[in-house]
Each structure stands twice: as C-alpha cells, then as structure tokens.
Amino acid sequence: MQQYGVREVEKLLQLPRSTIRALVAAGFVSPGRGPRNAWRFSFQDLIALRTAQALVAAKVPPRRILRSLRALRRRLPQSMPLSGLSVAAVADRVIVKEGASRWQAESGQYLLGFEGDPAAGSLSILQGKPRTQWFEEGAALENSDSAGAIDAYRAAIAADPTHVDARINLGRLLHDTGRLAQAENVYREAIAACGNDAILLFNFGVLLDDMKRKEEAAKAYEEALRTDPAFADCCYNLALLCEELGRPRDAIRHMARYRRLRRGQ
C-alpha cells in the first residue's frame, strides 16, 4: 500500500504543514511512522485530512467530524486510483463522489442527485493507475487475496464506471464470499451503468437463484438469453429452474435448446 510523507501530503492536498499537524493533534488522522519516526500517511489518511479540513472550515462540530471520518474509513478500500474520486463537505455532511456514484459517508446511502457544489471543499487528486491496470491486478489477486481483488475491482470501476468486466468480477467475488446483498447491489448498479450484458445477467440470475428468489432468477436468465440467444449454460440453468418452478414445458424447451447449442459447438 502506497504511503506518503508530509511533504507529499502538502503538495497533493495544498495544505500547510501547520494544518496537517493540527488535524493530527485533534485526532482526526492517526498516521503511521516511518524512518526516523516520520509520519507516513496512507491513501485513506489523505482523504481523511482533506475532509476534516473542509469540515472544520464549515464549522462542523468535532464529534460529528470524527463520526463521519470513521464511517468514511470503513467504506473506503485500502487502496484505489487517485482519480475518479472526490470527497466534499456539503453543509454538515460528507459526500463521496466515486465515478458516477454519489453516497453519504456516514450512512453509506447512495444519492440520486448531488446537493451543493461538488467542487466546494472537495478533494480531487489527478494521478493513479489506469483502469486496465487495476482490473488486471484484481484478476491476479483473486486466488490469493480476495479482499485485495475486491478493492482492485472497485478501483477499476471508480476509474471507469462503464467497465462491465470489473463489475461482473466484483459481483462474483462478493457472491463467492457470501456477501449476497452487496453482490446484488453491484449487479443492479452494473446493469444501470452498463446496460444489458449476457454474462452480467447470467451471474445475476445465479445470485438470485442462490438467494431463493427463483422467479426473479428466471427473469434474469431470460433477459440474458434475449441478449445472447446462443448462451448454452444459461439455457441449462433456466431449464433446471423452470423444473423447480413447476413449468415442465418451458424446462423441456430450454433443455432441448441447450443440447442443440452444445451439439453445434
């Protein structure tokens, strides 16, 4: 995980050293220590520093600032690209803009519209890895570090909200690690951001099936087949699901279609 010295923080955030020291002394940020006991700040520390400074300037009570920062830290990954992300103090709230999404730090609630000027009191840093590099990093980490892979895929999405493969892989990993509700949110946001994609809809169907929401799963599979009529595995899953739902004719039809597609491969 990349770390930053005080000079780098001053340059990146345009904050004087005295302000950085004051925010640390107030307990808003707890940096690590490096050689010669020098402060070393993480990416999350940078976000917290700039957000705290904006909230202090907005005269938000210290207790509210601490509560907002703790919530923000819980919701941010350990690392992500320093592009495509901004944090703003709007009234007494902390609003995070991540790609096309906007959410409130303290509650995690996604916002339909952005209230106030996102440039006011915001942190926007313009460097970082390209989206393809984050996606490749996520793929490389899947077998050894699922949490790191999840962070990398989130970073790829923050860099490019239309990166459908990153959204698909993120949803699948969340599903595989038992975070079904989070996976559902990822898939729904992916459909809204990227439109219909056969693999995305198929994975969504598998998730809904595992959540015992059979009718919804069938609709997802049917939509996947409308997107890609030659998706054999989707035909197979839908055939089994129709059998469970007491729709034998549909089950026979989809299984026959699956066999035709397999023979043609």
N, C-alpha and C positions, 0 to 999 in steps of 0.2 A: 504494500500500500504506500503510495507516494506521500511524503511528508514535506513540510515547508518550514523554513526558518523565518525569523522575524522580518528580515529584510525582504524576503519574497512576499510575505503577507502584506507588508507596507506597499509594495509595488503593485500587487494584484488587486488589493482592495482599496488602495488610495486612502488608507487610514494612517494617521500619525502614530508613532510608537507610544506616545503617552496615552492615546485612546486604547490601543491594544492592551497596555499594561492595566489600565483602569478596568477594562471589561474582564480581564483575567482575575484581577483582585476582587471584583464583585462576585466571582463565582459563576459567571455566565459561560466560561470556557475553561477547561482543565487540560492544557496541552501536556504532551509527554516531554521527556528530557532526552537530549542527545549528548554528544561530546561536550565536555566542559560544562555540563549541566544546562546547556542552552535549550530554550523552548523549541519544541518541534510540533507543528500543527498538522493535523490531518485535514482531508477534504471536508469532513463534517465540521471540524473546528472553524474552517474558513466560512462556511455557511452560517454557523452559529455567531461568529464575530460580527459579520456584516449585518445579520438580522438583529442582533442585540443592539448594535449601534443605532440602527434605524428605529427600533422600538424605544430606546432611551430618548432619541430626538423627538419622538412622537409623544413623550411623557407618559408612556405606559408604565404602570406600577411594576416594581422589580419582581414581585411574586408572580405576576402574570407573565412577565418575560421568561422567568425560569421555567414555568409550566409549559409555555409554548415551545421553548427550546428543547426541553426533554422530549416532548411529543414529536418535534421535528426530527430529532436524532433517531428515534425509534423507527421512523418511517423512511429515512434515507438509507440507501445501501452504503456499504463501507467505501465503495469507490464507484465512480461513474464519470462520463466525459464532462469536462468543464464547459461544454457548450450545450445549448438547448435547455438550460435550467436557469430560472430566476426565482428569487425569494423577495417578497415585498411586504412592508408593513402597511396595511390598509386599515385606518382607524386604529383599533387596538387588537387587530388580528394579524396573523402571519399567513400569507397566501403564497403557495408554491405553484409556479408555472413550470411544468415538465413536458416538453414537446407541445402537443395540442391539449393536454390536460391541465386543469387548474384545481387545486384542492387546498383545504384549510388545514394547516399543520396540526393544530390542537386536536381536532376531531377526526381528521382524515377524510372529511366529507368532500366529495367532488362538487365543483361549482359549474353551473351551466353558463354563467356569464361572469366576467371579471369586473368587480366593483372597484372603482378608483383607477388611478393611473398606474399601470404596472411598472413604469419607469421610476416612480417616486419611491425612494428608499429601497431600491431593489439591487440585488447582486446579479450581475451577468458577466461571466468570465468566458473569454473567446477562444481558449485553446483546448486541446484534448484529442483523443484518438478518433479516427473516422469510424463510422458506424460498422463498416465491414470488419474492422479490426476487433471491435467489441463482440460482434457476432461470432467471429472465429475463436475468440478467447472463450466465449461461453461454450461453444461446441467442444473445445479441447478440455474443458473442466468438468463436463457432465459426469464422467465416470469416477472422478476422484474428488470433486468438491462441488456438490450440487448447490450449496449456498453461493459459492463464488460464481457458478454458472448462471444462477438466477440473477445475481447482481449485474453480470456482464450483459445478459439479455435485456434487462431493464435499461442499462446504459445505451445499448444499441437502439432501443425504442425511443429513448429520450433524444438521441441524435437524429433519428428519422422515424416519426410516428407511423409512417406507411410501410415500415419494414415488417412485412407479414410473416416471414420465416422466423424472425426473432420473437414475435408474438406467439406463433404456434409453439415454438420450443419452450418458451416461458410457461405457457399454459400447460403443456405436457409435463414439465418438471414439477410444477405445483401440484398437478394431479397425482403424479407418481409419489410425491412426498406427503400425500394425504391432506393437502390444503385445498379442498374441493371448492369451497366458496370463493377463494382467491382465484382459482383457475377459471371458474365461471365468469368472474368479473373481467379477467384478462381476455377470454374468448369474446365476450359481448363487446368489449371496447375494441377488440381487433376487427370484428365484423363492422362496427360503426366507422372505424378509421380506414379500413382497407377494402370493404365490400366483401362479396361472397368469394370464397376460395374453397375449393373442394376439400383439401386436407384440413383446413381450419374447421369447416363444418363437420367433417367426419370426426375429428378429435372432440369437438363439442358434443357430438352425439354419443361418443363413448363415455364422456364425463357424465352426461345426463343419465345415461343408462346405469352407470355405477351409483348415481345418486337416487336410483329407483324412480326416476321421472321418465317413465317409458314412453308416454305419448309425445313428450317434448323431444326425446331422443329420436323417435321415429321421424318427426318433422325435420330435425337437423339432418338426418341421413337422406331424407327425400330431397332436401334442398341441395345437399352435396351432389346427389345424382343428377339433379337438374343442371348443376354447374359442370359436372363431368360425367356424362352418361356411361362412360367406359370404366368407371371406378369399381372394379370387381369386388374388392374387400368390403366396400360399402354395401353392395348388393347382398353379400353374405351376412353381414351384421344385421341388415334390415330384415332379411328373411327370418333369422332366428328371433328377432324382436317381434315381428308380426305373429309368429307362432305363439310367443308368450302372451301377446295381446288378444289372442283368440281370433286372428284374421288368417285362417288357413289358406284361402285362395291367394291372398297377397304374398304369404310366405312361399307358396309353391312358385308363384310368378317370379319373385325376386331370386329364389334359389336357381330356377331354370336360367334366368338371365346371368347369374353368376357363373354357371357351368359353361354357357355359351362364350362368355368373355374369357374364361380360363382356357377353353379349347382353342380360341383364336390367338392366344399369346405364344 
